[in-house]
Each structure stands twice: as C-alpha cells, then as structure tokens.
Amino acid sequence: MAGDPETEHPDEAEGGPVKTFLEHLEDFRWVLIKSVVALFLAMLVCLFAANYVIQIIKWPLTRAPSDTPALTRLSLSASARIMSAIFNSRRNSKNR
C-alpha cells in the first residue's frame, strides 16, 4: 500500500534511519567538535569572569566580624598555603 508507513521506509528501524558505520563516525565527529567548542567557550567565559567569582567567594570572608576565630576568617591565599602544605607533606611521606 502506498500510505503504509512500514512499506514507505523499509530501511528505518525503531530508532530512526539505519546508518552505516561511516555515517555514525561522521555524527560522532560532529558531536566531538561541538563539545570541544563548547568547552573552549566555557573556559573563555570562566577566564574573563574569574575575578567576579573570586569576589563572590571572598564576600563572606570580608563580612565576617574581626573577633571570629582565625580558622573561619582565612583568606583564600592562606587556604591555598594550607592545601599546599598538606600536599607537600603527603608527597614527602610517600617518598620516604
């Protein structure tokens, strides 16, 4: 029959048209290209917005009262020094 959808497209399976291996590779290549471009654009946005993100993260630290304990009022550079010291101590203990 001319109006029967099953006979009009015999090469279609349940999920759509049947593709060859090379057609699947072509689709995969475009997905990878789009993903890399999206990742690159997101990295550029983060690069330009980094100062604003740091300001947002530091805002509670600047608003904390000065009589709070030292550990709750650490600056970002102090926390980076602490993480570096922990990493170096673990690395030194593994080398022994």
N, CA, C and O atoms as a GROMACS GRO file, in nm:
protein
  384
    1MET      N    1   0.083  -0.118   0.000
    1MET     CA    2   0.000   0.000   0.000
    1MET      C    3   0.088   0.125   0.000
    1MET      O    4   0.197   0.125   0.056
    2ALA      N    5   0.040   0.227  -0.062
    2ALA     CA    6   0.119   0.349  -0.074
    2ALA      C    7   0.120   0.429   0.055
    2ALA      O    8   0.218   0.498   0.083
    3GLY      N    9   0.015   0.422   0.135
    3GLY     CA   10   0.007   0.503   0.256
    3GLY      C   11   0.059   0.432   0.379
    3GLY      O   12   0.059   0.491   0.487
    4ASP      N   13   0.103   0.310   0.367
    4ASP     CA   14   0.152   0.233   0.482
    4ASP      C   15   0.292   0.279   0.520
    4ASP      O   16   0.384   0.268   0.438
    5PRO      N   17   0.313   0.332   0.643
    5PRO     CA   18   0.445   0.384   0.681
    5PRO      C   19   0.552   0.276   0.688
    5PRO      O   20   0.670   0.307   0.674
    6GLU      N   21   0.513   0.150   0.709
    6GLU     CA   22   0.613   0.044   0.717
    6GLU      C   23   0.671   0.012   0.581
    6GLU      O   24   0.788  -0.027   0.572
    7THR      N   25   0.594   0.027   0.476
    7THR     CA   26   0.644  -0.005   0.343
    7THR      C   27   0.709   0.114   0.274
    7THR      O   28   0.784   0.096   0.178
    8GLU      N   29   0.682   0.237   0.322
    8GLU     CA   30   0.742   0.355   0.260
    8GLU      C   31   0.891   0.365   0.289
    8GLU      O   32   0.968   0.402   0.200
    9HIS      N   33   0.934   0.334   0.410
    9HIS     CA   34   1.074   0.346   0.450
    9HIS      C   35   1.122   0.212   0.507
    9HIS      O   36   1.131   0.197   0.628
   10PRO      N   37   1.151   0.117   0.422
   10PRO     CA   38   1.190  -0.015   0.473
   10PRO      C   39   1.325  -0.016   0.543
   10PRO      O   40   1.355  -0.110   0.616
   11ASP      N   41   1.409   0.088   0.521
   11ASP     CA   42   1.542   0.089   0.583
   11ASP      C   43   1.541   0.152   0.722
   11ASP      O   44   1.647   0.166   0.783
   12GLU      N   45   1.426   0.191   0.773
   12GLU     CA   46   1.419   0.253   0.904
   12GLU      C   47   1.386   0.150   1.012
   12GLU      O   48   1.296   0.068   0.996
   13ALA      N   49   1.461   0.156   1.119
   13ALA     CA   50   1.433   0.070   1.235
   13ALA      C   51   1.348   0.151   1.333
   13ALA      O   52   1.298   0.258   1.300
   14GLU      N   53   1.332   0.099   1.452
   14GLU     CA   54   1.251   0.169   1.551
   14GLU      C   55   1.309   0.304   1.590
   14GLU      O   56   1.234   0.397   1.618
   15GLY      N   57   1.441   0.318   1.591
   15GLY     CA   58   1.505   0.440   1.638
   15GLY      C   59   1.534   0.541   1.529
   15GLY      O   60   1.597   0.643   1.559
   16GLY      N   61   1.495   0.520   1.409
   16GLY     CA   62   1.521   0.613   1.301
   16GLY      C   63   1.588   0.542   1.186
   16GLY      O   64   1.590   0.419   1.181
   17PRO      N   65   1.642   0.620   1.093
   17PRO     CA   66   1.703   0.557   0.976
   17PRO      C   67   1.827   0.476   1.012
   17PRO      O   68   1.902   0.511   1.104
   18VAL      N   69   1.847   0.368   0.940
   18VAL     CA   70   1.964   0.284   0.962
   18VAL      C   71   2.083   0.354   0.898
   18VAL      O   72   2.077   0.395   0.782
   19LYS      N   73   2.192   0.366   0.974
   19LYS     CA   74   2.311   0.435   0.925
   19LYS      C   75   2.424   0.335   0.910
   19LYS      O   76   2.431   0.234   0.979
   20THR      N   77   2.513   0.367   0.818
   20THR     CA   78   2.633   0.287   0.804
   20THR      C   79   2.731   0.325   0.912
   20THR      O   80   2.711   0.424   0.983
   21PHE      N   81   2.837   0.248   0.926
   21PHE     CA   82   2.939   0.275   1.027
   21PHE      C   83   3.003   0.412   1.004
   21PHE      O   84   3.028   0.485   1.100
   22LEU      N   85   3.030   0.446   0.879
   22LEU     CA   86   3.093   0.576   0.848
   22LEU      C   87   2.999   0.692   0.879
   22LEU      O   88   3.045   0.799   0.919
   23GLU      N   89   2.870   0.673   0.860
   23GLU     CA   90   2.775   0.778   0.896
   23GLU      C   91   2.773   0.799   1.047
   23GLU      O   92   2.762   0.912   1.095
   24HIS      N   93   2.783   0.690   1.123
   24HIS     CA   94   2.791   0.703   1.269
   24HIS      C   95   2.919   0.775   1.310
   24HIS      O   96   2.918   0.858   1.401
   25LEU      N   97   3.029   0.744   1.242
   25LEU     CA   98   3.155   0.814   1.272
   25LEU      C   99   3.146   0.962   1.240
   25LEU      O  100   3.200   1.045   1.313
   26GLU      N  101   3.077   0.996   1.132
   26GLU     CA  102   3.058   1.137   1.096
   26GLU      C  103   2.976   1.209   1.203
   26GLU      O  104   3.011   1.320   1.242
   27ASP      N  105   2.870   1.147   1.251
   27ASP     CA  106   2.790   1.206   1.359
   27ASP      C  107   2.874   1.222   1.486
   27ASP      O  108   2.867   1.325   1.553
   28PHE      N  109   2.950   1.120   1.517
   28PHE     CA  110   3.035   1.125   1.636
   28PHE      C  111   3.139   1.236   1.625
   28PHE      O  112   3.167   1.305   1.723
   29ARG      N  113   3.195   1.255   1.505
   29ARG     CA  114   3.293   1.360   1.483
   29ARG      C  115   3.232   1.497   1.509
   29ARG      O  116   3.295   1.582   1.571
   30TRP      N  117   3.109   1.520   1.461
   30TRP     CA  118   3.045   1.649   1.483
   30TRP      C  119   3.009   1.670   1.630
   30TRP      O  120   3.017   1.783   1.679
   31VAL      N  121   2.971   1.565   1.699
   31VAL     CA  122   2.943   1.578   1.842
   31VAL      C  123   3.071   1.616   1.917
   31VAL      O  124   3.068   1.700   2.006
   32LEU      N  125   3.182   1.554   1.880
   32LEU     CA  126   3.310   1.588   1.944
   32LEU      C  127   3.351   1.731   1.915
   32LEU      O  128   3.397   1.801   2.005
   33ILE      N  129   3.335   1.776   1.792
   33ILE     CA  130   3.371   1.913   1.756
   33ILE      C  131   3.285   2.012   1.834
   33ILE      O  132   3.337   2.110   1.888
   34LYS      N  133   3.155   1.988   1.841
   34LYS     CA  134   3.066   2.077   1.916
   34LYS      C  135   3.101   2.078   2.064
   34LYS      O  136   3.095   2.182   2.129
   35SER      N  137   3.138   1.963   2.118
   35SER     CA  138   3.173   1.955   2.260
   35SER      C  139   3.301   2.031   2.289
   35SER      O  140   3.310   2.101   2.390
   36VAL      N  141   3.400   2.019   2.202
   36VAL     CA  142   3.527   2.091   2.222
   36VAL      C  143   3.505   2.241   2.211
   36VAL      O  144   3.562   2.317   2.289
   37VAL      N  145   3.425   2.284   2.117
   37VAL     CA  146   3.395   2.427   2.102
   37VAL      C  147   3.321   2.478   2.226
   37VAL      O  148   3.353   2.586   2.276
   38ALA      N  149   3.224   2.403   2.274
   38ALA     CA  150   3.150   2.445   2.394
   38ALA      C  151   3.241   2.451   2.515
   38ALA      O  152   3.230   2.543   2.596
   39LEU      N  153   3.332   2.355   2.529
   39LEU     CA  154   3.426   2.356   2.639
   39LEU      C  155   3.519   2.476   2.630
   39LEU      O  156   3.547   2.540   2.731
   40PHE      N  157   3.568   2.506   2.511
   40PHE     CA  158   3.655   2.620   2.491
   40PHE      C  159   3.583   2.751   2.524
   40PHE      O  160   3.640   2.838   2.590
   41LEU      N  161   3.459   2.765   2.480
   41LEU     CA  162   3.383   2.886   2.511
   41LEU      C  163   3.358   2.900   2.660
   41LEU      O  164   3.364   3.010   2.715
   42ALA      N  165   3.328   2.788   2.726
   42ALA     CA  166   3.307   2.792   2.871
   42ALA      C  167   3.435   2.831   2.944
   42ALA      O  168   3.431   2.903   3.044
   43MET      N  169   3.550   2.782   2.894
   43MET     CA  170   3.677   2.820   2.956
   43MET      C  171   3.705   2.969   2.938
   43MET      O  172   3.756   3.033   3.029
   44LEU      N  173   3.671   3.024   2.822
   44LEU     CA  174   3.690   3.168   2.800
   44LEU      C  175   3.601   3.249   2.893
   44LEU      O  176   3.644   3.349   2.950
   45VAL      N  177   3.476   3.207   2.908
   45VAL     CA  178   3.385   3.278   2.999
   45VAL      C  179   3.439   3.274   3.142
   45VAL      O  180   3.438   3.374   3.212
   46CYS      N  181   3.487   3.156   3.183
   46CYS     CA  182   3.542   3.143   3.318
   46CYS      C  183   3.668   3.227   3.335
   46CYS      O  184   3.692   3.283   3.442
   47LEU      N  185   3.748   3.237   3.230
   47LEU     CA  186   3.870   3.316   3.237
   47LEU      C  187   3.838   3.463   3.259
   47LEU      O  188   3.900   3.529   3.342
   48PHE      N  189   3.741   3.513   3.185
   48PHE     CA  190   3.706   3.655   3.198
   48PHE      C  191   3.624   3.683   3.323
   48PHE      O  192   3.625   3.795   3.374
   49ALA      N  193   3.552   3.584   3.374
   49ALA     CA  194   3.468   3.603   3.491
   49ALA      C  195   3.536   3.559   3.620
   49ALA      O  196   3.472   3.560   3.726
   50ALA      N  197   3.663   3.520   3.615
   50ALA     CA  198   3.731   3.467   3.733
   50ALA      C  199   3.736   3.568   3.846
   50ALA      O  200   3.714   3.532   3.962
   51ASN      N  201   3.763   3.695   3.815
   51ASN     CA  202   3.770   3.795   3.922
   51ASN      C  203   3.637   3.812   3.992
   51ASN      O  204   3.632   3.830   4.114
   52TYR      N  205   3.529   3.807   3.918
   52TYR     CA  206   3.396   3.819   3.978
   52TYR      C  207   3.365   3.698   4.066
   52TYR      O  208   3.306   3.712   4.173
   53VAL      N  209   3.403   3.580   4.021
   53VAL     CA  210   3.380   3.459   4.101
   53VAL      C  211   3.461   3.465   4.229
   53VAL      O  212   3.410   3.429   4.336
   54ILE      N  213   3.585   3.509   4.221
   54ILE     CA  214   3.669   3.521   4.342
   54ILE      C  215   3.608   3.622   4.438
   54ILE      O  216   3.607   3.600   4.559
   55GLN      N  217   3.557   3.733   4.385
   55GLN     CA  218   3.493   3.832   4.472
   55GLN      C  219   3.371   3.774   4.542
   55GLN      O  220   3.348   3.801   4.659
   56ILE      N  221   3.294   3.695   4.471
   56ILE     CA  222   3.175   3.632   4.532
   56ILE      C  223   3.218   3.535   4.640
   56ILE      O  224   3.155   3.528   4.746
   57ILE      N  225   3.324   3.459   4.614
   57ILE     CA  226   3.371   3.363   4.715
   57ILE      C  227   3.428   3.435   4.837
   57ILE      O  228   3.408   3.389   4.950
   58LYS      N  229   3.496   3.546   4.817
   58LYS     CA  230   3.559   3.618   4.928
   58LYS      C  231   3.461   3.706   5.006
   58LYS      O  232   3.493   3.753   5.115
   59TRP      N  233   3.343   3.730   4.951
   59TRP     CA  234   3.249   3.822   5.014
   59TRP      C  235   3.216   3.783   5.159
   59TRP      O  236   3.218   3.871   5.245
   60PRO      N  237   3.186   3.656   5.191
   60PRO     CA  238   3.159   3.622   5.331
   60PRO      C  239   3.281   3.645   5.421
   60PRO      O  240   3.266   3.679   5.538
   61LEU      N  241   3.401   3.628   5.366
   61LEU     CA  242   3.521   3.650   5.447
   61LEU      C  243   3.538   3.796   5.482
   61LEU      O  244   3.584   3.828   5.592
   62THR      N  245   3.502   3.885   5.392
   62THR     CA  246   3.516   4.028   5.421
   62THR      C  247   3.405   4.076   5.514
   62THR      O  248   3.423   4.175   5.585
   63ARG      N  249   3.291   4.008   5.515
   63ARG     CA  250   3.179   4.048   5.601
   63ARG      C  251   3.188   3.988   5.741
   63ARG      O  252   3.113   4.029   5.830
   64ALA      N  253   3.278   3.891   5.761
   64ALA     CA  254   3.289   3.828   5.893
   64ALA      C  255   3.345   3.927   5.994
   64ALA      O  256   3.436   4.004   5.961
   65PRO      N  257   3.293   3.928   6.116
   65PRO     CA  258   3.346   4.019   6.218
   65PRO      C  259   3.491   3.983   6.252
   65PRO      O  260   3.533   3.868   6.236
   66SER      N  261   3.564   4.081   6.298
   66SER     CA  262   3.707   4.060   6.323
   66SER      C  263   3.732   3.976   6.449
   66SER      O  264   3.844   3.928   6.468
   67ASP      N  265   3.632   3.956   6.535
   67ASP     CA  266   3.654   3.879   6.656
   67ASP      C  267   3.623   3.730   6.638
   67ASP      O  268   3.618   3.656   6.737
   68THR      N  269   3.604   3.684   6.516
   68THR     CA  270   3.580   3.543   6.491
   68THR      C  271   3.711   3.467   6.497
   68THR      O  272   3.817   3.526   6.476
   69PRO      N  273   3.707   3.338   6.524
   69PRO     CA  274   3.831   3.260   6.528
   69PRO      C  275   3.906   3.267   6.395
   69PRO      O  276   3.847   3.291   6.290
   70ALA      N  277   4.035   3.245   6.403
   70ALA     CA  278   4.121   3.262   6.286
   70ALA      C  279   4.086   3.165   6.174
   70ALA      O  280   4.096   3.201   6.057
   71LEU      N  281   4.046   3.043   6.206
   71LEU     CA  282   4.019   2.945   6.101
   71LEU      C  283   3.896   2.980   6.019
   71LEU      O  284   3.886   2.939   5.903
   72THR      N  285   3.801   3.054   6.076
   72THR     CA  286   3.683   3.089   5.999
   72THR      C  287   3.705   3.216   5.919
   72THR      O  288   3.623   3.250   5.834
   73ARG      N  289   3.814   3.286   5.943
   73ARG     CA  290   3.840   3.411   5.872
   73ARG      C  291   3.966   3.401   5.786
   73ARG      O  292   4.035   3.502   5.767
   74LEU      N  293   3.998   3.285   5.734
   74LEU     CA  294   4.114   3.267   5.648
   74LEU      C  295   4.092   3.336   5.514
   74LEU      O  296   3.980   3.340   5.462
   75SER      N  297   4.197   3.389   5.460
   75SER     CA  298   4.187   3.442   5.324
   75SER      C  299   4.208   3.328   5.225
   75SER      O  300   4.248   3.218   5.264
   76LEU      N  301   4.182   3.353   5.102
   76LEU     CA  302   4.199   3.250   5.001
   76LEU      C  303   4.345   3.210   4.987
   76LEU      O  304   4.376   3.093   4.965
   77SER      N  305   4.436   3.307   4.999
   77SER     CA  306   4.577   3.273   4.986
   77SER      C  307   4.623   3.187   5.103
   77SER      O  308   4.708   3.099   5.086
   78ALA      N  309   4.568   3.210   5.222
   78ALA     CA  310   4.604   3.128   5.337
   78ALA      C  311   4.554   2.985   5.319
   78ALA      O  312   4.625   2.890   5.352
   79SER      N  313   4.433   2.970   5.267
   79SER     CA  314   4.382   2.835   5.245
   79SER      C  315   4.462   2.764   5.137
   79SER      O  316   4.481   2.642   5.143
   80ALA      N  317   4.509   2.838   5.038
   80ALA     CA  318   4.593   2.777   4.934
   80ALA      C  319   4.726   2.732   4.995
   80ALA      O  320   4.778   2.627   4.957
   81ARG      N  321   4.782   2.810   5.088
   81ARG     CA  322   4.907   2.770   5.153
   81ARG      C  323   4.886   2.644   5.237
   81ARG      O  324   4.973   2.558   5.241
   82ILE      N  325   4.773   2.634   5.304
   82ILE     CA  326   4.743   2.516   5.386
   82ILE      C  327   4.731   2.393   5.297
   82ILE      O  328   4.787   2.288   5.328
   83MET      N  329   4.658   2.404   5.185
   83MET     CA  330   4.644   2.291   5.093
   83MET      C  331   4.779   2.251   5.035
   83MET      O  332   4.807   2.132   5.018
   84SER      N  333   4.864   2.349   5.006
   84SER     CA  334   4.997   2.320   4.953
   84SER      C  335   5.080   2.246   5.057
   84SER      O  336   5.153   2.152   5.024
   85ALA      N  337   5.071   2.287   5.183
   85ALA     CA  338   5.147   2.221   5.290
   85ALA      C  339   5.099   2.077   5.308
   85ALA      O  340   5.181   1.988   5.328
   86ILE      N  341   4.969   2.055   5.300
   86ILE     CA  342   4.916   1.919   5.313
   86ILE      C  343   4.964   1.832   5.197
   86ILE      O  344   5.006   1.718   5.217
   87PHE      N  345   4.958   1.887   5.077
   87PHE     CA  346   5.001   1.812   4.960
   87PHE      C  347   5.150   1.779   4.969
   87PHE      O  348   5.190   1.666   4.940
   88ASN      N  349   5.232   1.876   5.009
   88ASN     CA  350   5.376   1.853   5.020
   88ASN      C  351   5.409   1.752   5.128
   88ASN      O  352   5.499   1.670   5.111
   89SER      N  353   5.336   1.756   5.240
   89SER     CA  354   5.364   1.660   5.346
   89SER      C  355   5.327   1.518   5.302
   89SER      O  356   5.397   1.422   5.336
   90ARG      N  357   5.219   1.503   5.227
   90ARG     CA  358   5.181   1.370   5.177
   90ARG      C  359   5.281   1.321   5.074
   90ARG      O  360   5.316   1.203   5.073
   91ARG      N  361   5.328   1.410   4.989
   91ARG     CA  362   5.425   1.371   4.888
   91ARG      C  363   5.557   1.332   4.952
   91ARG      O  364   5.620   1.236   4.909
   92ASN      N  365   5.600   1.405   5.056
   92ASN     CA  366   5.724   1.373   5.125
   92ASN      C  367   5.715   1.241   5.200
   92ASN      O  368   5.812   1.166   5.207
   93SER      N  369   5.597   1.212   5.256
   93SER     CA  370   5.581   1.086   5.328
   93SER      C  371   5.579   0.967   5.233
   93SER      O  372   5.620   0.857   5.273
   94LYS      N  373   5.534   0.984   5.110
   94LYS     CA  374   5.536   0.876   5.013
   94LYS      C  375   5.677   0.849   4.962
   94LYS      O  376   5.710   0.736   4.928
   95ASN      N  377   5.762   0.954   4.956
   95ASN     CA  378   5.898   0.937   4.906
   95ASN      C  379   5.990   0.867   5.007
   95ASN      O  380   6.097   0.821   4.970
   96ARG      N  381   5.950   0.860   5.130
   96ARG     CA  382   6.036   0.800   5.233
   96ARG      C  383   6.035   0.653   5.229
   96ARG      O  384   6.102   0.589   5.309
   0.00000   0.00000   0.00000
